[in-house]
Amino acid sequence: MRKTLSRLVIVYGGSGGGRSPLRFGEVIDFGGRPTSDAASAIRALAPEGIACFIDEHLRWTAEVAELLGLVFYERPTTDRLTDKLAQRTGFRDHHLPTPAILERR
């Protein structure tokens, strides 16, 4: 049985300069454009999945994934992954051990 590889497309939603740290794959830069524009263009590629490797882009990726119906973290989860106060509050609310927290304003 012949195996085929998936096409790799690297999509930037924030600042990234449109350059991939990888030496392969197509690069599309959506920095500064609405998420809906990115989702429409990505939908045309018929993606089978989505991944994010930059913490600052988790929320953007979650929104794109939601628009495309792809499995990814839900937006509240991305908030907890990128905001230490939200993360520790979530742990505390679910009775998990966590360091004491003090919110500074």
C-alpha positions as a Markdown table, in Angstrom:
| # | Residue | x | y | z |
|---|---|---|---|---|
| 1 | Met | 0.0 | 0.0 | 0.0 |
| 2 | Arg | 1.4 | 3.4 | -1.0 |
| 3 | Lys | 1.5 | 6.1 | 1.7 |
| 4 | Thr | 1.2 | 9.8 | 0.9 |
| 5 | Leu | 2.3 | 12.7 | 2.9 |
| 6 | Ser | 0.1 | 15.6 | 3.8 |
| 7 | Arg | 0.9 | 19.0 | 2.3 |
| 8 | Leu | 2.4 | 21.3 | 4.9 |
| 9 | Val | 1.2 | 24.9 | 4.9 |
| 10 | Ile | 2.6 | 27.3 | 7.6 |
| 11 | Val | 0.2 | 30.1 | 8.4 |
| 12 | Tyr | 1.1 | 33.2 | 10.4 |
| 13 | Gly | -1.6 | 35.1 | 12.1 |
| 14 | Gly | 0.5 | 37.5 | 14.1 |
| 15 | Ser | 3.9 | 38.9 | 13.8 |
| 16 | Gly | 6.2 | 36.5 | 12.2 |
| 17 | Gly | 7.4 | 38.2 | 9.2 |
| 18 | Gly | 6.1 | 35.5 | 6.9 |
| 19 | Arg | 9.2 | 33.4 | 7.3 |
| 20 | Ser | 9.1 | 29.8 | 8.4 |
| 21 | Pro | 11.8 | 28.4 | 10.7 |
| 22 | Leu | 11.4 | 25.2 | 8.7 |
| 23 | Arg | 13.1 | 24.7 | 5.4 |
| 24 | Phe | 10.0 | 23.2 | 3.7 |
| 25 | Gly | 6.3 | 24.0 | 3.4 |
| 26 | Glu | 4.3 | 26.8 | 1.8 |
| 27 | Val | 4.1 | 30.0 | 4.0 |
| 28 | Ile | 1.0 | 32.2 | 4.1 |
| 29 | Asp | 1.1 | 35.4 | 6.2 |
| 30 | Phe | -2.2 | 36.8 | 7.6 |
| 31 | Gly | -0.7 | 39.2 | 10.0 |
| 32 | Gly | -3.0 | 42.2 | 10.5 |
| 33 | Arg | -5.9 | 40.7 | 8.5 |
| 34 | Pro | -9.2 | 39.5 | 10.0 |
| 35 | Thr | -9.3 | 35.9 | 11.2 |
| 36 | Ser | -12.3 | 35.2 | 8.9 |
| 37 | Asp | -10.1 | 36.1 | 5.9 |
| 38 | Ala | -7.5 | 33.5 | 7.0 |
| 39 | Ala | -10.2 | 30.9 | 7.7 |
| 40 | Ser | -11.6 | 31.4 | 4.2 |
| 41 | Ala | -8.2 | 31.0 | 2.5 |
| 42 | Ile | -7.3 | 28.0 | 4.6 |
| 43 | Arg | -10.6 | 26.4 | 4.0 |
| 44 | Ala | -9.8 | 26.4 | 0.3 |
| 45 | Leu | -6.8 | 24.2 | 1.1 |
| 46 | Ala | -9.1 | 21.5 | 2.6 |
| 47 | Pro | -7.0 | 21.1 | 5.8 |
| 48 | Glu | -7.2 | 17.9 | 7.8 |
| 49 | Gly | -5.8 | 19.4 | 11.0 |
| 50 | Ile | -4.2 | 22.4 | 12.6 |
| 51 | Ala | -1.4 | 23.0 | 15.1 |
| 52 | Cys | 0.2 | 25.9 | 16.8 |
| 53 | Phe | 3.8 | 26.1 | 18.1 |
| 54 | Ile | 3.9 | 29.7 | 19.3 |
| 55 | Asp | 2.0 | 30.6 | 22.6 |
| 56 | Glu | 1.2 | 34.1 | 21.4 |
| 57 | His | -0.8 | 32.6 | 18.4 |
| 58 | Leu | -2.9 | 30.1 | 20.4 |
| 59 | Arg | -6.0 | 32.3 | 20.6 |
| 60 | Trp | -5.7 | 33.1 | 16.9 |
| 61 | Thr | -5.3 | 29.5 | 16.0 |
| 62 | Ala | -8.3 | 28.5 | 18.2 |
| 63 | Glu | -10.5 | 31.0 | 16.4 |
| 64 | Val | -9.4 | 29.8 | 13.0 |
| 65 | Ala | -9.9 | 26.2 | 14.0 |
| 66 | Glu | -13.4 | 27.0 | 15.3 |
| 67 | Leu | -14.3 | 28.7 | 12.0 |
| 68 | Leu | -13.0 | 25.7 | 10.1 |
| 69 | Gly | -14.6 | 23.0 | 12.3 |
| 70 | Leu | -11.1 | 21.6 | 13.1 |
| 71 | Val | -10.2 | 20.0 | 16.4 |
| 72 | Phe | -8.1 | 22.3 | 18.6 |
| 73 | Tyr | -8.2 | 23.9 | 22.0 |
| 74 | Glu | -11.3 | 25.9 | 22.8 |
| 75 | Arg | -10.8 | 29.6 | 23.3 |
| 76 | Pro | -11.2 | 29.5 | 27.2 |
| 77 | Thr | -8.5 | 26.8 | 27.2 |
| 78 | Thr | -6.2 | 29.0 | 25.2 |
| 79 | Asp | -6.8 | 31.8 | 27.8 |
| 80 | Arg | -5.7 | 29.4 | 30.6 |
| 81 | Leu | -2.6 | 28.3 | 28.6 |
| 82 | Thr | -1.4 | 31.8 | 28.0 |
| 83 | Asp | -2.5 | 33.7 | 31.2 |
| 84 | Lys | -0.9 | 32.5 | 34.4 |
| 85 | Leu | -3.7 | 34.0 | 36.6 |
| 86 | Ala | -6.4 | 32.3 | 34.5 |
| 87 | Gln | -4.5 | 29.0 | 34.6 |
| 88 | Arg | -4.0 | 29.0 | 38.4 |
| 89 | Thr | -7.6 | 30.1 | 39.0 |
| 90 | Gly | -8.8 | 27.2 | 36.8 |
| 91 | Phe | -6.7 | 24.8 | 38.8 |
| 92 | Arg | -8.0 | 26.1 | 42.0 |
| 93 | Asp | -11.6 | 26.0 | 40.8 |
| 94 | His | -11.1 | 22.3 | 40.0 |
| 95 | His | -9.5 | 21.6 | 43.4 |
| 96 | Leu | -6.1 | 21.0 | 42.0 |
| 97 | Pro | -3.0 | 22.0 | 44.0 |
| 98 | Thr | -1.6 | 25.3 | 42.8 |
| 99 | Pro | 0.6 | 28.0 | 44.2 |
| 100 | Ala | -1.1 | 30.9 | 45.9 |
| 101 | Ile | -2.1 | 33.7 | 43.6 |
| 102 | Leu | -2.3 | 37.4 | 44.0 |
| 103 | Glu | -3.7 | 39.5 | 41.2 |
| 104 | Arg | -1.9 | 42.9 | 40.7 |
| 105 | Arg | -3.6 | 45.7 | 39.0 |
